[in-house]
Amino acid sequence: MELAEVYTKFRKSLFTYIYGKVNNREDAEDILQNVFLKMHTNIGTLSDKEKITNWLYRITRNSIIDYYRTTKNKKKKLEFSEKLPADLMDEENDDNTKGMDKCLGGFIKQLPEEYKSIIIDSEIKGIPQKELSSKYDLAYPTVRSRVQRGRERLHKMFTNCCSIQTDSRGNIIEASLKKENCQISCNSCN
């Protein structure tokens, strides 16, 4: 069977099969093109020309698997124009968390000793909790519990001292100091 004949005979059915698996026309066309490219380069390895249908569908199935492997961890990149409107550029450069790191440092200093060093190592230095269990000679569940309780205490300190408004994604929009409830002087919410 000639390559052109194989292409004509199987193109439509293979495309339908691929499109049903990836549900994107452009990706299905790319995969189909790769299938026929693989078929063209490996047609000499096919010993029984009668089994071309099974062989083509095996190549197609493997190509679909390869497609999902390569796109699994990729994030689609958005393309932006280099010239953004001025109001968007100002929005991007607004730092609504400015100074909150100083406030956080003050809050961490107020934590009881059993939480303070573990929070610094886990949250600030980024040391994995399993490594901290060795460092502090504590069971892993104990370290996890202390990190969780330390986070809860920090959260309580922030909510007592600062009024924080967030958007639907949890990004800070505005922060202001609740002077009457705050036990620590912090310049972040001024």
C-alpha positions in Angstrom: 0.0 0.0 0.0 1.4 3.4 -1.0 1.9 6.1 1.6 -0.6 8.5 -0.1 -3.1 5.7 -0.2 -2.7 5.0 3.5 -3.0 8.7 4.3 -6.3 9.0 2.2 -7.7 5.8 3.7 -7.0 6.5 7.4 -6.8 10.3 7.8 -10.4 10.9 8.6 -10.9 8.0 11.0 -7.6 8.7 12.9 -8.4 12.4 13.2 -11.9 11.6 14.6 -10.2 9.2 17.1 -7.6 11.7 18.2 -10.1 14.6 18.4 -12.2 12.5 20.7 -9.3 12.1 23.0 -7.8 15.6 23.1 -10.9 17.7 22.3 -8.9 20.4 20.6 -8.9 20.7 16.8 -5.4 22.2 16.4 -3.8 19.7 18.8 -5.6 16.9 17.1 -4.2 18.0 13.7 -0.7 18.3 15.1 -0.9 14.8 16.6 -2.3 13.4 13.3 0.6 15.0 11.5 3.1 13.4 13.9 1.4 10.0 13.4 1.8 10.1 9.7 5.4 11.4 10.1 6.2 8.4 12.4 4.4 6.1 9.9 6.5 7.4 7.1 9.8 7.0 8.9 9.0 3.6 10.4 6.9 1.9 7.6 9.9 -0.3 6.9 9.7 -1.9 10.3 6.2 -3.2 9.6 6.6 -6.9 8.7 3.0 -7.7 7.8 1.3 -5.1 5.6 -2.1 -6.7 6.4 -1.8 -5.3 10.0 -1.3 -1.7 9.0 -4.6 -0.6 10.7 -3.5 -2.0 14.2 -0.1 -0.5 13.7 -1.4 2.9 12.9 -3.8 3.0 15.8 -0.9 1.9 18.1 1.2 4.8 16.9 -1.8 7.1 17.3 -2.5 5.9 20.8 1.2 6.4 21.8 1.2 9.9 20.2 -1.8 10.9 22.3 0.0 9.6 25.4 3.1 11.6 24.4 0.9 14.7 23.9 -0.5 14.4 27.4 2.9 13.8 28.9 4.4 16.9 27.3 1.4 19.2 28.0 0.7 17.9 31.6 3.1 20.3 33.4 3.1 23.1 30.8 1.1 26.2 31.7 -0.2 28.1 28.8 1.6 31.4 28.5 -0.3 34.5 27.9 1.2 36.9 25.4 1.1 40.6 26.5 1.8 43.6 24.4 4.9 45.5 25.6 2.8 48.6 25.9 0.3 48.2 28.6 -2.3 50.9 29.4 -1.1 53.2 32.1 -3.8 52.2 34.6 -2.8 48.6 34.3 0.9 49.3 34.8 0.1 51.3 38.0 -2.1 48.4 39.2 0.7 46.0 38.6 3.2 48.0 40.6 1.1 48.7 43.6 2.5 46.8 46.6 -0.3 46.4 49.1 1.9 44.2 51.3 4.7 46.8 51.7 6.0 46.6 55.2 3.9 43.6 56.3 7.1 41.6 56.5 8.3 43.8 59.3 5.0 43.3 61.0 5.3 39.5 60.5 8.8 39.5 62.1 7.4 41.3 65.2 4.5 38.8 65.4 6.9 35.8 65.1 9.0 37.3 68.0 5.9 37.2 70.1 5.3 33.5 69.5 6.1 31.0 72.3 9.5 29.5 71.9 8.1 26.1 70.9 6.6 27.7 67.8 8.9 30.5 67.0 12.0 28.6 65.7 9.9 26.0 63.9 7.9 28.7 62.1 11.1 30.6 61.1 12.7 27.4 59.8 9.6 26.1 58.0 8.0 29.3 56.7 10.8 31.8 56.3 13.8 29.5 55.5 11.7 26.9 53.7 13.2 23.9 55.4 10.9 20.8 54.8 9.1 19.7 57.9 10.6 16.2 57.7 14.0 17.7 58.0 12.9 19.8 61.0 11.8 16.6 62.8 15.5 15.5 62.7 16.8 19.0 63.6 14.5 19.4 66.7 14.5 15.7 67.5 10.7 15.6 67.4 8.3 13.2 65.7 7.2 14.3 62.3 3.5 14.7 63.4 4.6 16.9 66.3 6.5 19.2 63.9 3.5 19.4 61.6 1.2 20.2 64.5 3.6 22.9 65.8 3.8 24.5 62.4 0.0 24.4 62.0 -0.5 25.9 65.5 2.2 28.6 64.9 0.4 29.6 61.7 -2.9 29.8 63.5 -1.4 32.0 66.2 0.2 34.3 63.5 -3.2 34.5 61.7 -4.9 35.5 65.0 -2.3 38.2 65.6 -2.8 39.6 62.1 -6.6 39.6 62.4 -6.4 41.3 65.8 -3.9 44.0 64.7 -4.7 44.6 61.0 -7.8 45.0 59.0 -6.9 43.2 55.7 -9.1 43.3 52.6 -8.5 40.7 49.9 -9.9 40.1 46.5 -11.6 36.9 45.3 -8.2 35.3 44.8 -6.9 36.1 48.3 -4.5 38.9 47.1 -4.3 41.8 49.6 -6.1 44.9 48.3 -5.8 47.1 51.4 -4.4 46.8 54.9 -5.0 49.1 57.8 -3.9 49.1 61.5 -6.4 48.4 64.2 -4.6 50.4 66.8 -6.8 49.6 69.8 -6.2 45.8 69.5 -2.6 45.7 68.4 0.0 44.8 71.1 2.9 45.4 68.7 3.9 48.5 66.8 4.0 47.8 63.2 4.4 50.2 60.3 2.9 47.9 57.6 -0.7 48.9 58.0 -0.3 52.6 58.4 
